[in-house]
Amino acid sequence: MTSIQAAVLREPGRPLRIERLELEDPRPDEVLVRLVASGICHTDIDFCESGAGGAVVLGHEGSGVIERTGRAVRGLKPGDHVVLSFQSCGACRACRKGRPADCERFYEANFGFARLDGTNAFVGSDVRGHFFGQSSFATYALATARNAVRVPKRFPLELVAPLGCGLQTGAGTVMNSLAVKAGASIAILGAGSVGLAAVMAACIVRAQTIVAVDIKANRLKLALQLGATHAINSRRCDVDRSLAGVAGDGLDHVIDTVGDEDLQQVAVERLKPDGAIALLTGGGGPSKLPGRRRVLNVIQGDAVPQHFIPKLIRLYSKGLFPFDRLVRFYEFAEINRAIEDSQRGNTIKPVLRTWAGPAKTTRAS
């Protein structure tokens, strides 16, 4: 077993508490990762506010160094630098066909707060883990080869952590789910980390019209710097009129990262007859649109993390995906402040530095 520190959510709406827990040794298909950093995503914050039916460890954008591997693990070894992403079962039809985001057990694997066999790696505690197959608000985590992505050691682990979810989702929706083509027009509702990742991806694929919509002037300013051709402040402007002004013949694509029904409806009405809207919020939205217009409910940008995360790193190294401009770092003990800054909109992508020194390894009695 390994003695670790983890930020525990015990009551909804209450601050997380850093506690000492005992983590099992890796099972045959697992790897033990010494976590260096973890991004904070709005999904984490949603659980902090609503609760998870008991004490849990959240966090699902972890990065770190593999310390031990189970005997059945292939392709990963101690010392490898990894980014942790979403979990999948590896056995269903979608997984066998190389589409882990369509895993038939996706919800259970990522939101079940347990392994898929129902067990939990925290020993002698009422705390549950395995959130997105990692629970990275901690100094150590167990993951598998399905959600651990080896990355080049020359890139700082604290920087690449948020590629595991939010940035992958935004960029993947543009490049994979919608397959946006050069010359296309796209409106992106929300200029948080997911929306800004979509802006950067749309710029990379050479979309002609890239419209960012948000209520915060500083985020819209950054969107323009990152490649948006137009920025609309939905608190100050008539969005319908503004969209008509920049895309009078209609939009090829809309990405909704915020879930505002009124804003969504305005954008949908501006879609071309064969346009598509991608919904990333996991909430409500239209299930069907008139004519040939399409609605896509996108999970994780339809990405295969082992391929897509290295692609994003390569794009970053070429100066084409400067996601470092979204990031602000916090020490692990500042986790509640980081969450509050994100909720207030003061920070786009908070990243925790979680490494707190060597852990104590003990033997089970």
KEKE-3310 file (N, C-alpha, C; in steps of 0.2 Angstrom, whole numbers, plus 5000, padded with zeros to 4 digits):
npx = (5004:5002:5004:4995:4992:4976:4963:4948:4931:4918:4906:4893:4895:4904:4921:4935:4944:4961:4967:4975:4977:4976:4982:4979:4991:4995:4984:4985:4982:4984:4993:5004:5004:5014:5008:5011:5004:4987:4974:4959:4943:4927:4918:4923:4920:4906:4903:4908:4899:4886:4888:4892:4886:4892:4909:4922:4936:4940:4945:4952:4961:4975:4993:5009:5022:5025:5027:5025:5020:5007:5008:5002:5002:5006:5017:5019:5030:5039:5045:5041:5033:5017:5000:4985:4969:4952:4942:4939:4931:4938:4933:4921:4911:4913:4925:4934:4934:4941:4936:4935:4928:4915:4912:4903:4901:4904:4899:4899:4912:4918:4911:4907:4914:4922:4931:4927:4924:4917:4925:4936:4950:4955:4960:4953:4944:4930:4930:4929:4936:4944:4938:4935:4943:4955:4955:4963:4965:4976:4991:4996:4990:4980:4979:4975:4982:4974:4969:4980:4992:5007:5019:5031:5046:5052:5043:5035:5027:5017:5012:5006:4995:4981:4977:4971:4957:4947:4954:4956:4943:4938:4946:4945:4932:4931:4941:4938:4925:4916:4924:4929:4931:4943:4939:4927:4913:4911:4903:4907:4900:4904:4919:4928:4940:4937:4930:4940:4950:4943:4942:4956:4959:4950:4956:4968:4963:4960:4948:4936:4928:4927:4918:4918:4908:4903:4902:4912:4923:4937:4940:4935:4943:4955:4951:4951:4964:4969:4964:4951:4940:4929:4921:4908:4900:4888:4881:4880:4877:4865:4864:4859:4857:4871:4877:4871:4877:4890:4890:4881:4875:4873:4879:4891:4894:4891:4897:4892:4896:4891:4877:4867:4850:4843:4853:4858:4847:4846:4858:4857:4846:4853:4861:4866:4857:4862:4870:4878:4876:4886:4885:4891:4889:4882:4870:4853:4845:4842:4836:4833:4834:4826:4826:4841:4850:4861:4862:4874:4879:4893:4906:4921:4927:4927:4939:4954:4964:4977:4982:4978:4981:4996:4996:4991:5001:5011:5007:5007:5020:5024:5019:5006:4995:4993:4990:4995:4993:4981:4982:4984:4994:4992:4997:4995:4988:4981:4969:4955:4954:4958:4947:4937:4942:4940:4927:4922:4927:4939:4951:4955:4959:4963:4977:4983:4998:5003:5012:5020:5032:5041:5031:5025:5027:5019:5016:5003:4994)
npy = (4994:5012:5027:5041:5059:5067:5077:5078:5077:5079:5084:5092:5108:5112:5116:5107:5094:5091:5075:5061:5046:5028:5019:5005:4993:4992:4983:4969:4975:4988:5004:5013:5030:5043:5058:5074:5085:5092:5097:5107:5104:5110:5099:5093:5104:5105:5093:5096:5105:5098:5086:5069:5058:5054:5052:5057:5057:5068:5075:5074:5076:5072:5072:5064:5053:5037:5025:5011:4996:4985:4967:4963:4974:4982:4992:5003:5009:5010:5026:5032:5047:5053:5058:5058:5052:5050:5035:5019:5003:4994:4982:4981:4983:4995:4999:4989:4992:5003:5015:5023:5033:5031:5020:5007:5006:5019:5029:5022:5018:5030:5039:5031:5030:5019:5004:4995:4982:4985:4987:4996:5007:5013:5010:5004:5015:5027:5034:5036:5032:5033:5041:5045:5035:5038:5049:5062:5072:5072:5065:5053:5041:5027:5021:5015:5006:5010:5023:5030:5040:5040:5053:5065:5068:5080:5090:5100:5092:5098:5107:5100:5093:5097:5093:5081:5081:5093:5102:5093:5089:5101:5104:5092:5091:5100:5095:5081:5076:5086:5088:5100:5109:5118:5135:5135:5140:5144:5145:5147:5144:5151:5155:5148:5136:5125:5130:5139:5131:5125:5136:5138:5126:5127:5137:5131:5122:5130:5137:5149:5159:5162:5163:5168:5168:5175:5181:5188:5201:5200:5187:5186:5194:5187:5176:5182:5184:5171:5167:5168:5176:5184:5192:5191:5199:5192:5198:5211:5213:5210:5194:5187:5196:5200:5188:5187:5197:5194:5181:5180:5171:5160:5148:5135:5127:5125:5126:5121:5125:5129:5128:5137:5139:5149:5156:5145:5142:5153:5152:5140:5143:5150:5141:5134:5125:5112:5112:5109:5106:5105:5098:5100:5100:5090:5092:5097:5100:5102:5087:5084:5092:5103:5098:5094:5097:5094:5087:5084:5075:5076:5067:5069:5074:5064:5058:5047:5045:5041:5044:5057:5066:5066:5072:5085:5090:5090:5100:5111:5112:5117:5130:5131:5128:5136:5133:5135:5148:5149:5144:5144:5142:5133:5129:5113:5114:5125:5122:5125:5138:5139:5133:5142:5153:5149:5148:5161:5166:5171:5164:5154:5141:5132:5124:5112:5110:5095:5087:5082:5077:5062:5047:5037:5020:5005:4989:4977:4971)
npz = (5000:4998:5006:5004:5000:4998:4991:4998:4995:5006:5009:4999:4992:5002:5007:5000:5009:5013:5015:5023:5015:5012:4999:4988:4981:4964:4953:4942:4929:4931:4934:4945:4948:4951:4955:4948:4944:4942:4932:4935:4931:4925:4927:4938:4947:4947:4953:4966:4970:4969:4975:4978:4983:4995:5003:4992:4980:4969:4952:4936:4927:4927:4928:4928:4934:4931:4943:4947:4939:4935:4932:4920:4912:4897:4886:4894:4907:4923:4927:4915:4908:4910:4904:4911:4906:4901:4906:4900:4896:4888:4883:4876:4861:4855:4861:4856:4843:4843:4848:4861:4867:4865:4873:4880:4893:4898:4907:4919:4921:4922:4931:4941:4953:4957:4953:4938:4942:4954:4965:4977:4978:4989:5005:5021:5023:5021:5009:4992:4976:4960:4950:4934:4931:4939:4949:4952:4961:4971:4978:4973:4961:4955:4938:4922:4907:4897:4900:4902:4895:4887:4887:4879:4888:4888:4890:4902:4915:4923:4914:4904:4909:4909:4896:4896:4897:4896:4886:4876:4873:4868:4857:4850:4847:4836:4827:4826:4829:4822:4811:4805:4790:4780:4777:4782:4792:4810:4825:4842:4858:4872:4880:4889:4895:4887:4876:4871:4867:4857:4848:4845:4838:4827:4821:4817:4808:4798:4797:4790:4796:4813:4827:4843:4857:4872:4889:4895:4894:4894:4891:4878:4872:4873:4865:4852:4851:4850:4838:4834:4823:4825:4839:4851:4864:4873:4883:4881:4868:4854:4850:4839:4829:4828:4824:4812:4805:4804:4798:4787:4777:4785:4797:4797:4807:4825:4841:4857:4873:4885:4888:4888:4885:4878:4871:4864:4855:4847:4840:4834:4825:4816:4809:4794:4781:4780:4791:4807:4825:4839:4855:4871:4884:4891:4896:4893:4877:4859:4851:4839:4823:4810:4793:4785:4795:4809:4825:4837:4851:4860:4867:4875:4864:4854:4854:4853:4866:4867:4854:4851:4861:4861:4848:4850:4858:4849:4840:4849:4851:4839:4840:4837:4845:4857:4872:4884:4887:4894:4906:4924:4938:4954:4971:4979:4991:4989:4983:4985:4984:4970:4964:4967:4961:4948:4947:4948:4937:4936:4933:4919:4916:4929:4937:4947:4957:4962:4968:4982:4988:4993:4995:5008:5008:5013:5020:5018:5032)
capx = (5000:5005:5001:4995:4987:4971:4958:4942:4924:4914:4899:4892:4896:4909:4928:4938:4949:4967:4967:4980:4973:4980:4980:4981:4996:4992:4982:4989:4981:4985:4999:5004:5007:5016:5005:5014:4999:4980:4969:4953:4938:4920:4915:4925:4917:4899:4902:4909:4893:4880:4890:4893:4883:4897:4915:4925:4941:4938:4951:4952:4966:4981:4999:5014:5027:5024:5032:5025:5016:5005:5011:4999:5003:5011:5018:5021:5035:5041:5049:5037:5029:5010:4994:4979:4963:4945:4943:4935:4931:4942:4931:4915:4912:4916:4932:4937:4934:4946:4932:4934:4923:4909:4912:4896:4901:4908:4897:4901:4919:4921:4907:4905:4918:4924:4933:4922:4921:4914:4930:4939:4957:4956:4959:4951:4941:4924:4932:4929:4940:4943:4935:4938:4949:4961:4955:4969:4966:4980:4998:4997:4984:4980:4976:4977:4985:4968:4968:4987:4995:5014:5021:5038:5049:5054:5037:5033:5021:5012:5008:5002:4990:4974:4976:4967:4950:4944:4957:4955:4936:4936:4950:4943:4925:4932:4945:4936:4917:4913:4928:4928:4935:4946:4934:4920:4911:4909:4902:4908:4897:4908:4926:4932:4945:4935:4928:4946:4953:4940:4944:4963:4958:4947:4961:4973:4961:4959:4941:4937:4924:4927:4915:4918:4903:4904:4900:4917:4927:4944:4940:4934:4949:4960:4949:4953:4972:4970:4962:4944:4939:4924:4920:4902:4898:4881:4878:4880:4875:4860:4868:4856:4859:4878:4879:4869:4881:4896:4888:4874:4872:4872:4885:4892:4895:4890:4899:4889:4900:4888:4871:4861:4845:4841:4859:4858:4842:4848:4864:4854:4843:4858:4864:4865:4852:4866:4874:4878:4878:4889:4883:4897:4887:4879:4863:4848:4847:4838:4838:4833:4833:4823:4830:4847:4854:4862:4864:4879:4881:4900:4910:4928:4929:4928:4946:4958:4969:4984:4984:4976:4985:5002:4995:4990:5008:5015:5004:5009:5028:5025:5016:4999:4990:4996:4986:4998:4990:4975:4984:4986:4996:4991:4999:4989:4985:4977:4964:4949:4955:4958:4940:4934:4944:4937:4919:4922:4929:4946:4955:4952:4961:4967:4981:4986:5004:5001:5018:5022:5037:5040:5025:5027:5025:5018:5014:4996:4995)
capy = (5000:5018:5032:5047:5064:5068:5082:5074:5080:5075:5087:5096:5115:5113:5115:5100:5094:5087:5070:5055:5039:5022:5017:4999:4992:4992:4977:4967:4979:4995:5008:5018:5036:5049:5064:5080:5090:5090:5102:5107:5105:5111:5093:5093:5109:5103:5088:5099:5109:5094:5080:5062:5053:5051:5055:5055:5061:5070:5076:5069:5079:5071:5070:5062:5048:5030:5022:5004:4993:4978:4962:4963:4981:4983:4998:5008:5006:5014:5032:5035:5052:5051:5062:5054:5054:5046:5028:5015:4996:4990:4975:4982:4983:5002:4999:4985:4996:5009:5021:5022:5038:5027:5014:5005:5007:5025:5032:5018:5018:5037:5042:5026:5030:5012:5000:4992:4976:4988:4988:5003:5006:5016:5005:5006:5022:5027:5038:5032:5035:5030:5046:5045:5030:5041:5053:5065:5077:5068:5064:5047:5038:5021:5021:5009:5008:5013:5030:5034:5042:5042:5060:5066:5070:5087:5094:5100:5088:5103:5111:5096:5090:5099:5090:5075:5081:5099:5104:5087:5089:5107:5103:5086:5092:5103:5091:5074:5076:5090:5087:5106:5110:5125:5139:5134:5145:5141:5149:5144:5147:5150:5155:5145:5132:5120:5134:5142:5125:5124:5142:5137:5120:5130:5141:5126:5118:5136:5139:5156:5163:5159:5167:5167:5171:5175:5187:5191:5204:5198:5180:5187:5197:5182:5172:5185:5183:5164:5165:5170:5181:5189:5191:5193:5199:5191:5202:5218:5213:5206:5189:5185:5202:5200:5183:5188:5202:5191:5175:5181:5165:5155:5145:5128:5123:5128:5122:5124:5123:5133:5125:5142:5137:5154:5157:5139:5142:5158:5150:5135:5146:5153:5136:5132:5119:5106:5113:5104:5109:5100:5099:5097:5101:5084:5093:5097:5103:5099:5080:5084:5099:5102:5097:5090:5100:5088:5088:5079:5075:5074:5065:5069:5076:5058:5057:5042:5049:5039:5047:5064:5070:5068:5077:5092:5092:5092:5107:5116:5113:5121:5136:5132:5127:5139:5132:5138:5155:5148:5140:5147:5136:5134:5124:5108:5117:5131:5119:5128:5145:5138:5132:5148:5158:5147:5149:5168:5168:5175:5159:5150:5134:5131:5118:5111:5106:5091:5083:5084:5073:5054:5044:5031:5013:5000:4982:4975:4966)
capz = (5000:4998:5010:5000:5002:4993:4993:4999:4995:5010:5009:4994:4993:5007:5005:5000:5014:5011:5020:5022:5014:5010:4992:4986:4976:4957:4951:4936:4923:4933:4935:4950:4945:4956:4952:4948:4943:4940:4930:4938:4926:4927:4929:4945:4951:4947:4958:4972:4972:4970:4979:4974:4987:5000:5002:4986:4978:4962:4948:4931:4922:4930:4925:4933:4933:4933:4948:4947:4934:4936:4928:4913:4908:4891:4883:4899:4912:4928:4924:4910:4910:4907:4905:4912:4902:4903:4907:4896:4898:4884:4880:4873:4854:4853:4863:4852:4837:4844:4849:4868:4869:4864:4877:4882:4901:4899:4913:4925:4921:4924:4936:4946:4959:4959:4947:4935:4946:4960:4971:4978:4980:4996:5010:5027:5023:5018:5004:4986:4971:4953:4946:4927:4932:4941:4955:4952:4966:4976:4976:4969:4958:4950:4932:4918:4901:4893:4901:4904:4889:4888:4884:4879:4895:4888:4891:4909:4917:4926:4909:4899:4913:4906:4889:4897:4897:4893:4880:4872:4871:4864:4850:4847:4844:4830:4822:4825:4829:4817:4805:4802:4785:4778:4774:4785:4798:4816:4831:4848:4863:4878:4879:4894:4892:4881:4870:4868:4864:4850:4844:4842:4833:4821:4817:4815:4802:4793:4796:4788:4801:4819:4831:4850:4861:4879:4893:4899:4889:4894:4887:4871:4869:4872:4859:4846:4850:4849:4831:4833:4818:4828:4846:4853:4871:4873:4888:4879:4861:4851:4847:4833:4824:4827:4820:4805:4802:4802:4794:4784:4774:4790:4800:4795:4814:4831:4847:4863:4879:4891:4890:4889:4880:4873:4866:4859:4850:4842:4836:4829:4820:4811:4805:4787:4780:4781:4797:4813:4832:4844:4862:4875:4891:4894:4898:4888:4870:4854:4849:4831:4820:4804:4787:4786:4801:4813:4832:4840:4858:4860:4873:4875:4857:4850:4854:4856:4870:4865:4848:4850:4866:4858:4842:4853:4861:4843:4838:4854:4850:4833:4841:4834:4850:4863:4877:4890:4889:4897:4912:4930:4943:4961:4975:4980:4997:4987:4979:4986:4981:4963:4962:4968:4955:4942:4947:4947:4930:4936:4930:4914:4917:4935:4937:4954:4957:4968:4971:4989:4991:4992:4999:5012:5006:5019:5018:5021:5037)
cpx = (5004:5001:5001:4991:4982:4966:4951:4936:4920:4907:4898:4892:4901:4916:4931:4943:4955:4968:4973:4975:4978:4977:4983:4987:4992:4990:4986:4988:4982:4992:4998:5007:5008:5013:5009:5009:4992:4977:4963:4948:4931:4916:4916:4921:4909:4898:4903:4903:4887:4882:4890:4890:4888:4904:4919:4931:4940:4945:4951:4956:4973:4987:5004:5019:5025:5029:5031:5020:5013:5008:5008:4999:5008:5011:5019:5026:5037:5046:5045:5033:5022:5005:4989:4973:4957:4947:4938:4936:4936:4940:4925:4916:4915:4923:4936:4938:4938:4942:4930:4929:4916:4908:4905:4896:4905:4906:4899:4908:4922:4917:4905:4909:4920:4927:4927:4919:4918:4919:4933:4946:4959:4955:4957:4948:4934:4924:4932:4933:4938:4939:4938:4944:4955:4960:4961:4970:4970:4987:5000:4990:4985:4976:4977:4980:4980:4967:4975:4990:5003:5016:5028:5041:5051:5049:5036:5027:5015:5008:5004:4996:4983:4972:4971:4960:4947:4947:4956:4948:4935:4940:4947:4936:4926:4935:4942:4928:4914:4917:4928:4933:4938:4940:4928:4919:4909:4908:4903:4905:4901:4915:4930:4937:4943:4933:4935:4950:4950:4942:4951:4963:4955:4952:4966:4970:4959:4952:4941:4934:4924:4924:4915:4912:4903:4902:4905:4922:4934:4945:4939:4940:4955:4958:4951:4961:4973:4968:4955:4944:4934:4923:4913:4901:4890:4877:4876:4877:4869:4864:4865:4858:4867:4880:4877:4874:4888:4896:4881:4871:4872:4879:4885:4891:4893:4893:4896:4893:4897:4881:4866:4856:4843:4847:4859:4853:4844:4854:4861:4850:4847:4862:4862:4860:4856:4871:4874:4880:4881:4888:4888:4895:4884:4872:4858:4850:4842:4840:4837:4831:4830:4828:4836:4852:4855:4864:4869:4880:4888:4902:4917:4931:4930:4935:4949:4964:4976:4987:4983:4980:4992:5002:4995:4997:5012:5013:5006:5016:5029:5022:5009:4994:4993:4992:4989:4996:4984:4976:4986:4988:4994:4994:4993:4985:4980:4971:4957:4949:4955:4951:4936:4935:4941:4930:4918:4924:4936:4952:4952:4953:4966:4971:4984:4993:5003:5007:5020:5028:5036:5034:5028:5023:5024:5016:5007:4998:4991)
cpy = (5006:5023:5038:5053:5065:5073:5078:5079:5076:5078:5092:5103:5117:5112:5108:5100:5089:5082:5065:5049:5034:5019:5010:4999:4991:4984:4975:4972:4987:4998:5012:5024:5041:5055:5070:5086:5088:5097:5101:5109:5107:5105:5092:5098:5107:5097:5091:5102:5104:5088:5074:5056:5050:5054:5053:5059:5062:5071:5071:5072:5079:5070:5068:5057:5041:5027:5014:5002:4986:4973:4961:4969:4980:4990:5004:5005:5012:5020:5035:5041:5051:5057:5057:5057:5050:5039:5025:5007:4992:4984:4976:4983:4990:5002:4995:4988:5002:5016:5021:5028:5036:5021:5013:5006:5014:5028:5028:5018:5025:5041:5037:5026:5023:5009:4997:4985:4978:4989:4995:5002:5009:5011:5007:5013:5022:5032:5033:5036:5033:5035:5047:5040:5033:5045:5057:5071:5074:5068:5058:5045:5031:5023:5015:5011:5011:5020:5034:5034:5044:5049:5061:5070:5077:5092:5094:5097:5093:5106:5106:5092:5091:5096:5084:5075:5088:5102:5099:5088:5095:5106:5097:5087:5095:5098:5084:5074:5079:5089:5094:5107:5117:5129:5139:5140:5142:5146:5145:5147:5146:5150:5153:5141:5128:5125:5137:5137:5124:5130:5140:5131:5123:5134:5137:5123:5124:5137:5147:5160:5159:5164:5165:5171:5170:5181:5191:5194:5202:5191:5181:5190:5192:5177:5175:5184:5176:5162:5166:5176:5187:5187:5194:5193:5198:5195:5209:5218:5209:5200:5187:5190:5201:5194:5184:5193:5199:5184:5175:5176:5159:5152:5137:5124:5128:5123:5125:5121:5126:5130:5130:5141:5143:5156:5151:5140:5148:5156:5144:5138:5149:5148:5136:5126:5113:5107:5108:5108:5103:5102:5096:5098:5095:5086:5093:5101:5099:5092:5080:5091:5098:5101:5092:5093:5094:5091:5082:5080:5072:5073:5065:5071:5070:5056:5050:5045:5048:5042:5055:5069:5072:5073:5084:5094:5094:5099:5112:5117:5117:5128:5137:5131:5129:5139:5134:5145:5155:5146:5145:5142:5138:5128:5119:5111:5122:5128:5123:5135:5144:5137:5138:5153:5156:5148:5157:5170:5171:5170:5155:5143:5133:5124:5118:5108:5102:5087:5086:5080:5066:5052:5038:5025:5008:4994:4981:4970:4960)
cpz = (5000:5001:5006:5003:4996:4996:4993:4999:5000:5010:5003:4996:4999:5004:5005:5006:5012:5017:5018:5021:5012:5003:4991:4981:4969:4956:4944:4930:4925:4934:4941:4948:4951:4952:4953:4947:4941:4938:4934:4932:4929:4930:4937:4950:4952:4953:4965:4974:4973:4974:4975:4979:4992:4999:4996:4985:4970:4958:4943:4925:4925:4926:4930:4930:4935:4938:4948:4942:4936:4930:4921:4909:4903:4888:4888:4904:4917:4925:4918:4912:4906:4909:4906:4909:4905:4903:4902:4898:4894:4881:4876:4865:4852:4855:4858:4845:4837:4845:4857:4871:4869:4868:4880:4890:4903:4906:4919:4926:4924:4930:4941:4953:4962:4952:4944:4938:4953:4966:4971:4980:4986:5001:5017:5028:5019:5011:4997:4981:4964:4948:4939:4927:4935:4948:4957:4957:4972:4974:4973:4966:4955:4944:4928:4911:4896:4894:4903:4897:4890:4884:4884:4886:4894:4889:4899:4910:4919:4920:4905:4903:4910:4899:4890:4897:4893:4887:4874:4869:4866:4857:4847:4843:4837:4825:4821:4824:4823:4810:4801:4796:4784:4775:4777:4790:4804:4821:4838:4854:4870:4877:4885:4891:4886:4875:4867:4865:4857:4845:4841:4837:4827:4817:4814:4808:4797:4792:4795:4793:4807:4824:4838:4853:4868:4883:4896:4893:4888:4890:4880:4868:4868:4866:4853:4845:4848:4842:4830:4828:4821:4835:4848:4860:4871:4879:4886:4871:4859:4847:4840:4828:4823:4823:4813:4802:4800:4798:4791:4780:4778:4792:4798:4802:4819:4837:4853:4869:4885:4893:4891:4883:4875:4868:4861:4854:4845:4838:4831:4824:4814:4807:4798:4786:4781:4787:4803:4820:4836:4851:4867:4882:4895:4897:4892:4881:4865:4852:4842:4829:4813:4798:4788:4791:4806:4820:4834:4847:4859:4866:4871:4867:4852:4849:4856:4860:4868:4858:4848:4855:4863:4851:4845:4855:4855:4841:4843:4853:4844:4834:4839:4839:4857:4869:4884:4892:4893:4905:4918:4935:4950:4964:4977:4986:4995:4983:4979:4983:4973:4960:4962:4962:4949:4941:4946:4940:4930:4933:4925:4915:4923:4935:4944:4953:4964:4971:4977:4992:4991:4997:5003:5010:5012:5016:5022:5027:5036)
residu = (MET:THR:SER:ILE:GLN:ALA:ALA:VAL:LEU:ARG:GLU:PRO:GLY:ARG:PRO:LEU:ARG:ILE:GLU:ARG:LEU:GLU:LEU:GLU:ASP:PRO:ARG:PRO:ASP:GLU:VAL:LEU:VAL:ARG:LEU:VAL:ALA:SER:GLY:ILE:CYS:HIS:THR:ASP:ILE:ASP:PHE:CYS:GLU:SER:GLY:ALA:GLY:GLY:ALA:VAL:VAL:LEU:GLY:HIS:GLU:GLY:SER:GLY:VAL:ILE:GLU:ARG:THR:GLY:ARG:ALA:VAL:ARG:GLY:LEU:LYS:PRO:GLY:ASP:HIS:VAL:VAL:LEU:SER:PHE:GLN:SER:CYS:GLY:ALA:CYS:ARG:ALA:CYS:ARG:LYS:GLY:ARG:PRO:ALA:ASP:CYS:GLU:ARG:PHE:TYR:GLU:ALA:ASN:PHE:GLY:PHE:ALA:ARG:LEU:ASP:GLY:THR:ASN:ALA:PHE:VAL:GLY:SER:ASP:VAL:ARG:GLY:HIS:PHE:PHE:GLY:GLN:SER:SER:PHE:ALA:THR:TYR:ALA:LEU:ALA:THR:ALA:ARG:ASN:ALA:VAL:ARG:VAL:PRO:LYS:ARG:PHE:PRO:LEU:GLU:LEU:VAL:ALA:PRO:LEU:GLY:CYS:GLY:LEU:GLN:THR:GLY:ALA:GLY:THR:VAL:MET:ASN:SER:LEU:ALA:VAL:LYS:ALA:GLY:ALA:SER:ILE:ALA:ILE:LEU:GLY:ALA:GLY:SER:VAL:GLY:LEU:ALA:ALA:VAL:MET:ALA:ALA:CYS:ILE:VAL:ARG:ALA:GLN:THR:ILE:VAL:ALA:VAL:ASP:ILE:LYS:ALA:ASN:ARG:LEU:LYS:LEU:ALA:LEU:GLN:LEU:GLY:ALA:THR:HIS:ALA:ILE:ASN:SER:ARG:ARG:CYS:ASP:VAL:ASP:ARG:SER:LEU:ALA:GLY:VAL:ALA:GLY:ASP:GLY:LEU:ASP:HIS:VAL:ILE:ASP:THR:VAL:GLY:ASP:GLU:ASP:LEU:GLN:GLN:VAL:ALA:VAL:GLU:ARG:LEU:LYS:PRO:ASP:GLY:ALA:ILE:ALA:LEU:LEU:THR:GLY:GLY:GLY:GLY:PRO:SER:LYS:LEU:PRO:GLY:ARG:ARG:ARG:VAL:LEU:ASN:VAL:ILE:GLN:GLY:ASP:ALA:VAL:PRO:GLN:HIS:PHE:ILE:PRO:LYS:LEU:ILE:ARG:LEU:TYR:SER:LYS:GLY:LEU:PHE:PRO:PHE:ASP:ARG:LEU:VAL:ARG:PHE:TYR:GLU:PHE:ALA:GLU:ILE:ASN:ARG:ALA:ILE:GLU:ASP:SER:GLN:ARG:GLY:ASN:THR:ILE:LYS:PRO:VAL:LEU:ARG:THR:TRP:ALA:GLY:PRO:ALA:LYS:THR:THR:ARG:ALA:SER)
# end
